[in-house]
């Protein structure tokens, strides 16, 4: 397990780049927020220590929030730039195949195959059906289904191959699949 963590950390560092730029942005924005908060407390509250502390804290929180929005955009831009530099497309074809033996998830030129005994849960989160298989996630975007009935058929078929324990952990999927019989 430790080897896998070290490998994943090295791969992420290589893909993401140095943390130094992210830390510089984080501390820069927190510092700016802190400065703006202190300045505002001096101007509007007359420099009272209590107001300086409150203003500084609010400014630091605002800087942290600004970082969270900025960092996402920076990471996305860096990944896009890296994909283009490697002449890889940003649009990857996705295909999921449910068979009696396994669940196959193909994304671009990469395929994950999960035997049904290792699929331990199916759940819906926002716009995706997510299969959990030994701590790996396989995502089926809901927008891929032409209709709600087609989506229910997909979920029902997947649940039919899952173990009873996995089915019990997939209560939301079970409920969604059962509701299909009332609409058919």
Secondary structure by P-SEA (a helix, b strand, c coil): caaaaaaaaaaaaaaaccaaaaaaaaaaaaaaaaaaaaaaaaacccccaaaaaaaaaaaaaaaaaaaaaaaaaaaaaaaaaaaaaaccccbbbbbbbbcccbbbbbcccbbbbbccccccccccccccbbbbcccbbbbbbccccccaaaaaaaaaaaaaaccaaaaaaaaaaaaaaaaccccc
